[in-house]
Amino acid sequence: MLQNGFLKVFQHLPQFAYTTDAGFVAWMKKIMVNECLQELRKRNSFFLVPETAAADIGSQNDGLDRLSAQEIFKLLTVMPVGYRTVFNLFVIEGYAHVEIAAMLNISVNTSKSQLSKARKTLQELIEKNDYDAARKAK
């Protein structure tokens, strides 16, 4: 996906109007994200469950603060692809739900629902991780 993304960047470079470094980075980021999403669509890897409304789940940073970036990444990789995709686009990439919905061809409420479920799943995984670590220490 990375290779295909860079190939598209180089192929479309003549059409790009350079203004700033930040603009170029944003343009490349959009190509890379779209390339990854396109690959997920090809594989039919999404497991999105539509819902009409999604309540935000409050996050407690206590468990998250005790984990390293590698441990958090490991927890994210065990989440369902649909949850992980929306979580990454919203939390890490900074896209709004409207943008995510357009990219994934889902409703805004589905995007919110998937994020809510991803957060809940991540919280459960963090709690389980803390429990496993405490059990191993005994």
trRosetta pair geometry for C-beta under 8 A, 3 or more apart (Angstrom, degrees):
i j d omega theta_ij theta_ji phi_ij phi_ji
1 4 5.7 -53 -144 40 30 109
1 5 6.2 37 152 -24 63 106
1 32 7.8 88 144 -161 95 71
1 35 5.3 143 -170 131 85 106
1 36 5.2 69 177 -90 146 67
1 39 5.2 -73 -95 -24 117 155
2 5 5.6 -53 -149 34 29 115
2 6 6.5 25 155 -14 64 104
2 32 7.3 14 -118 -137 59 106
3 6 6.0 -55 -149 38 30 106
3 7 6.4 35 150 -22 63 106
4 7 5.4 -51 -148 34 34 117
4 8 6.5 34 153 -18 65 102
4 35 5.4 166 99 -159 105 131
5 8 5.8 -55 -153 35 31 109
5 9 6.5 35 149 -22 65 103
5 28 7.8 83 159 -173 108 77
5 31 5.5 129 -159 127 87 95
5 32 4.3 51 -156 -105 150 67
5 35 4.2 -137 -80 21 89 162
5 36 7.7 -1 -65 -36 128 77
6 9 5.2 -47 -146 32 38 117
6 10 6.4 33 156 -14 68 103
7 10 6.1 -58 -150 40 29 105
7 11 6.2 28 153 -20 65 110
8 11 5.5 -55 -140 39 32 112
8 12 6.0 7 167 1 68 114
8 31 5.3 -172 100 -170 123 124
8 35 6.6 -167 14 -75 144 123
9 12 6.5 -75 -145 49 21 92
9 13 6.4 50 152 -61 61 91
9 28 5.6 24 -111 -119 132 87
9 31 5.6 151 -72 90 82 163
10 13 5.5 -20 -148 -17 33 122
12 15 5.2 -52 -172 41 75 112
12 16 6.3 86 131 -37 83 97
12 31 7.5 -174 48 -101 138 139
13 16 5.5 -51 -149 21 38 117
16 24 7.3 79 164 -117 138 79
16 27 6.1 102 -132 161 124 163
18 23 7.2 146 -151 87 48 119
18 24 6.0 9 -125 -71 88 112
19 23 4.9 44 56 23 95 161
20 23 4.6 103 55 3 80 102
20 24 7.1 -143 96 -3 46 85
21 24 5.6 -57 -152 37 35 112
21 25 6.3 35 152 -19 69 105
22 25 5.7 -52 -146 37 32 111
22 26 6.3 33 154 -19 65 106
23 26 5.7 -54 -146 37 30 111
23 27 6.3 33 154 -20 64 107
24 27 5.7 -54 -148 35 31 114
24 28 6.4 29 154 -15 65 106
25 28 5.8 -56 -148 39 31 109
25 29 6.1 35 152 -24 65 107
26 29 5.5 -52 -144 35 30 115
26 30 6.5 34 155 -22 63 103
27 30 5.9 -53 -152 31 29 111
27 31 6.8 28 151 -16 62 104
28 31 5.7 -56 -153 36 35 111
28 32 6.2 31 153 -18 69 108
29 32 5.8 -57 -146 39 31 110
29 33 6.2 29 157 -18 67 107
29 93 7.6 156 172 -146 119 103
30 33 6.0 -53 -143 38 28 109
30 34 6.2 26 158 -15 63 110
31 34 5.9 -61 -148 41 26 109
31 35 6.2 30 154 -24 64 108
32 35 5.6 -52 -147 33 30 113
32 36 6.6 28 155 -16 63 104
33 36 5.9 -57 -153 37 31 109
33 37 6.3 28 152 -16 66 108
33 89 7.3 99 -158 -111 127 93
33 93 6.4 82 -102 -133 137 154
33 103 7.5 -42 137 -147 113 148
34 37 5.6 -54 -143 40 33 111
34 38 6.1 39 155 -25 66 105
34 103 7.3 -125 -100 -143 74 106
35 38 5.7 -51 -147 33 29 114
35 39 6.7 30 152 -19 61 104
36 39 5.7 -54 -153 33 33 112
36 40 6.6 32 151 -17 65 104
37 40 5.6 -52 -149 36 35 112
37 41 6.4 38 151 -21 66 103
37 85 7.5 103 -108 -159 83 125
37 103 5.8 -90 -132 166 169 106
37 104 6.8 -119 -152 -87 124 69
38 41 5.7 -52 -151 34 32 113
38 42 6.6 38 150 -23 64 102
39 42 5.6 -48 -150 30 34 115
39 43 6.6 22 155 -9 65 108
40 43 5.9 -63 -149 44 32 105
40 45 4.7 -91 -158 50 78 117
40 46 6.3 79 152 -48 111 87
40 81 6.7 172 -146 169 118 129
40 85 6.5 94 -154 -97 172 141
41 44 7.3 25 -176 -75 35 42
41 46 7.4 4 -95 -12 54 117
45 81 4.4 -69 149 125 101 171
46 81 6.0 -115 -100 103 37 110
46 82 4.7 83 -162 -86 70 93
46 85 6.9 -51 -107 20 91 153
46 104 7.1 136 -114 -162 152 112
47 80 5.0 -76 60 176 125 128
47 81 6.2 103 12 51 89 87
47 82 4.4 -123 63 -9 56 125
47 83 8.0 -23 74 -14 93 79
48 82 4.4 -176 -68 -146 66 139
48 86 8.0 106 -109 -38 107 126
48 104 7.3 126 -63 154 157 132
48 106 5.8 -90 157 -105 160 146
48 110 5.8 53 170 174 119 122
48 114 5.9 -42 -130 -78 88 130
49 82 7.7 122 -4 113 68 159
49 110 7.6 -177 88 -143 37 93
49 113 6.9 -107 84 129 81 133
49 114 7.7 146 42 -81 70 81
49 117 7.7 74 46 -33 114 164
50 106 7.2 -161 -93 -159 91 100
50 107 6.5 69 -137 27 106 117
50 109 7.5 63 -165 95 76 100
50 110 4.7 -49 -117 -93 67 114
50 113 7.4 113 -157 46 28 154
51 54 5.8 101 87 -66 128 86
51 109 6.1 -125 88 144 66 104
51 110 6.6 135 32 -101 64 57
51 113 4.1 133 40 -101 119 154
52 109 5.8 -17 -170 155 24 159
53 109 6.1 -62 -87 -149 30 122
53 112 8.0 -38 -168 93 39 132
53 113 7.8 113 113 -74 21 102
54 109 6.1 155 -5 -170 97 71
54 112 4.0 176 53 119 132 97
54 113 3.8 -155 -77 -81 129 60
54 115 7.4 106 137 56 153 84
54 116 4.5 -171 177 -1 115 143
55 116 6.4 106 73 -138 48 149
56 112 7.9 -72 -72 -172 76 102
56 116 6.2 -129 -113 -102 36 103
57 116 5.5 118 -7 -157 99 81
57 119 5.0 175 63 101 116 124
57 120 5.2 120 -14 -68 173 87
57 123 7.2 -114 134 -9 135 146
59 64 7.5 18 168 -15 113 142
59 119 6.2 -97 -79 -166 106 119
59 123 7.0 -147 -127 -78 73 114
60 63 6.9 68 99 10 93 91
60 64 7.9 163 104 4 52 101
60 123 7.4 80 38 -131 87 115
61 64 4.8 -71 -152 53 60 114
61 65 5.3 69 148 -37 89 100
62 65 6.1 -56 -152 26 22 111
62 66 7.3 11 155 -12 56 106
63 66 6.1 -64 -159 34 35 107
63 67 6.9 26 151 -19 67 111
63 123 7.4 116 52 -145 143 61
63 126 3.8 107 134 153 138 123
63 127 6.3 -78 -93 -69 160 54
63 129 7.5 116 -175 65 117 107
63 130 5.6 -94 -126 -44 107 130
64 67 6.0 -64 -154 32 36 110
64 72 7.0 50 -147 -98 82 120
64 126 6.3 -46 -66 -124 64 152
66 130 7.3 75 75 -97 144 102
67 71 4.1 -127 -167 89 99 127
67 72 5.2 121 121 -55 127 83
67 75 7.6 -15 -168 -9 160 135
67 126 6.8 -101 -31 -129 141 99
67 129 7.1 36 -91 116 123 151
68 71 4.7 99 52 6 75 101
68 72 7.1 -138 96 -3 41 86
69 72 5.7 -54 -148 38 33 111
69 73 6.2 37 153 -21 66 106
70 73 5.6 -52 -147 36 31 114
70 74 6.4 35 152 -23 63 104
71 74 5.6 -51 -149 33 32 115
71 75 6.6 33 151 -18 63 103
71 129 7.2 115 177 -169 116 152
72 75 5.7 -54 -153 35 33 112
72 76 6.4 35 150 -21 66 104
73 76 5.6 -54 -150 34 33 113
73 77 6.5 34 153 -24 65 104
74 77 5.9 -53 -152 28 31 112
74 78 7.3 23 154 -16 61 103
75 78 6.3 -62 -159 32 35 105
75 79 7.4 44 146 -32 63 98
75 122 6.2 91 138 -138 122 77
75 125 4.5 138 -155 128 110 138
75 126 6.7 28 -136 -67 163 68
75 129 6.8 -62 -86 -47 122 142
76 79 5.8 -45 -162 12 42 116
76 84 5.8 110 175 -128 84 104
76 87 7.0 -152 -139 101 106 141
76 88 7.6 96 -176 -67 135 96
76 122 7.1 6 -88 -105 67 110
77 84 7.4 61 -109 -119 28 149
78 125 6.8 148 72 -120 122 142
79 83 4.7 -102 161 88 117 122
79 84 4.6 146 85 -61 110 94
79 87 7.2 25 99 12 161 149
79 118 6.1 59 -175 -136 151 82
79 121 5.3 112 -121 117 105 140
79 122 6.8 -24 -73 -67 135 78
79 125 7.5 -91 -67 -31 90 149
80 83 4.8 85 65 11 86 106
80 84 6.7 -165 89 -7 40 92
80 121 7.7 -128 14 -110 87 173
81 84 5.7 -60 -141 43 29 110
81 85 5.9 33 160 -26 67 107
82 85 5.9 -53 -144 31 25 111
82 86 6.6 16 162 -8 61 106
82 114 5.6 -108 147 -136 94 127
83 86 6.4 -66 -154 41 27 102
83 87 5.9 26 154 -20 66 115
83 114 5.6 -159 -105 -175 51 84
83 115 8.0 143 -152 -93 67 24
83 117 5.5 -104 -108 101 113 99
83 118 3.7 157 -177 -87 94 89
83 121 5.9 24 174 29 162 147
84 87 5.6 -58 -142 40 28 115
84 88 6.1 28 160 -19 65 108
84 118 6.7 158 -68 -127 33 122
85 88 6.0 -57 -148 36 25 108
85 89 6.3 20 157 -14 62 110
85 104 7.1 119 129 -96 131 133
85 114 7.8 -27 68 155 84 143
86 89 5.8 -58 -144 40 30 109
86 90 6.0 17 162 -10 67 113
86 100 5.9 79 -133 -178 78 143
86 104 7.4 -39 -81 -28 87 162
86 111 5.6 176 -137 -152 124 68
86 114 3.9 101 20 109 161 124
86 115 5.1 -116 134 -63 117 73
86 118 6.2 -165 76 -23 100 144
87 90 6.2 -66 -143 44 23 101
87 91 5.5 -13 177 13 66 119
87 92 7.6 53 132 -4 68 98
87 114 7.7 -120 -38 135 72 90
87 115 6.1 140 -85 -124 61 67
87 118 3.9 -149 -62 155 118 156
87 119 7.4 163 -110 -54 110 63
87 122 7.4 129 -133 -41 153 133
88 91 6.8 -59 -113 52 18 87
88 92 4.8 -30 -156 34 59 124
88 93 6.2 52 146 -11 70 103
89 92 7.5 1 -41 54 9 83
89 93 5.0 -37 -142 45 40 128
89 95 4.7 -35 166 40 90 127
89 99 7.8 -156 166 103 118 100
89 100 4.9 126 117 -107 140 108
89 103 7.1 -167 -139 65 152 149
90 93 7.4 38 -1 53 12 83
90 94 7.6 45 -176 -109 29 12
90 95 6.1 -78 -90 66 44 76
90 96 7.9 58 -122 -128 80 14
90 97 7.0 20 -103 -75 117 66
90 100 6.2 -24 -63 -56 87 149
90 111 7.5 139 -63 170 124 103
90 115 5.3 2 26 -106 163 130
91 115 7.8 148 -35 -142 96 107
95 99 4.3 -122 -172 88 104 127
95 100 5.2 127 114 -56 124 85
95 103 7.4 -19 -178 -4 162 142
96 99 4.9 95 56 8 75 102
96 100 7.1 -141 97 -4 38 89
97 100 5.5 -54 -143 39 35 112
97 101 6.1 40 156 -24 67 105
97 108 4.9 80 135 -156 111 85
97 111 4.4 152 -154 101 87 133
97 112 5.6 9 -128 -60 146 82
97 115 7.6 -91 -97 -9 103 141
98 101 5.8 -52 -148 33 27 113
98 102 6.6 25 153 -16 61 106
98 108 5.8 -10 -88 -102 56 116
99 102 5.8 -57 -151 37 32 110
99 103 6.3 30 153 -19 66 108
100 103 5.7 -57 -146 38 31 111
100 104 6.0 2 165 4 68 114
100 106 7.7 -30 129 57 81 107
100 111 4.5 124 96 -137 121 138
101 104 6.5 -70 -137 51 22 92
101 105 7.9 68 168 -109 54 3
101 106 5.3 -108 -139 79 68 69
101 107 5.9 -28 -143 159 125 15
101 108 4.6 -60 -50 -77 154 54
101 110 7.0 117 -114 57 95 94
101 111 4.8 -97 -65 -27 83 133
102 105 7.5 21 -172 -74 26 43
104 111 7.1 142 46 -88 132 99
106 110 4.2 -104 165 82 116 137
106 111 5.9 141 94 -51 117 80
106 114 7.9 39 122 -14 162 136
107 110 4.5 102 56 1 80 101
107 111 7.2 -139 98 -4 47 83
108 111 5.6 -52 -155 33 36 114
108 112 6.5 35 149 -17 67 104
109 112 5.5 -51 -147 38 36 112
109 113 6.1 39 152 -23 66 106
110 113 5.4 -52 -145 37 32 114
110 114 6.2 33 155 -20 65 104
111 114 5.9 -54 -147 36 28 109
111 115 6.5 27 154 -17 62 106
112 115 5.8 -56 -150 37 31 111
112 116 6.2 33 152 -20 65 107
113 116 5.6 -54 -148 36 31 112
113 117 6.3 26 155 -14 66 107
114 117 5.8 -55 -144 41 31 109
114 118 6.1 36 153 -24 64 106
115 118 5.5 -52 -145 35 31 114
115 119 6.4 32 155 -20 64 103
116 119 5.9 -53 -151 34 29 110
116 120 6.5 27 152 -16 63 107
117 120 5.6 -53 -145 38 33 111
117 121 6.1 35 154 -20 66 106
118 121 5.7 -54 -146 38 29 111
118 122 6.2 30 154 -20 64 107
119 122 5.7 -54 -146 37 29 111
119 123 6.4 32 153 -21 64 104
120 123 5.7 -52 -150 34 31 113
120 124 6.5 30 152 -17 64 105
121 124 5.7 -55 -150 37 32 111
121 125 6.3 32 152 -19 66 106
122 125 5.6 -54 -146 37 32 112
122 126 6.3 35 153 -21 65 104
123 126 5.7 -53 -148 35 31 111
123 127 6.4 30 154 -17 65 105
124 127 5.7 -53 -147 37 32 111
124 128 6.2 31 153 -18 65 107
125 128 5.6 -53 -145 39 31 111
125 129 6.1 37 152 -24 64 106
126 129 5.5 -52 -148 35 30 115
126 130 6.5 32 152 -19 64 102
127 130 5.7 -51 -150 35 32 111
127 131 6.3 33 151 -19 65 106
128 131 5.5 -53 -147 38 33 114
128 132 6.2 34 153 -19 67 105
129 132 5.8 -52 -145 37 29 110
129 133 6.3 29 155 -19 63 107
130 133 5.8 -56 -146 38 29 110
130 134 6.2 29 155 -19 65 107
131 134 5.8 -55 -146 37 29 109
131 135 6.2 29 154 -19 64 108
132 135 5.7 -56 -146 37 30 112
132 136 6.3 29 155 -19 65 106
133 136 5.8 -54 -147 36 30 110
133 137 6.5 32 153 -24 63 107
134 137 5.7 -55 -150 31 32 114
134 138 7.1 39 152 -30 62 99
135 138 6.0 -48 -159 18 35 114
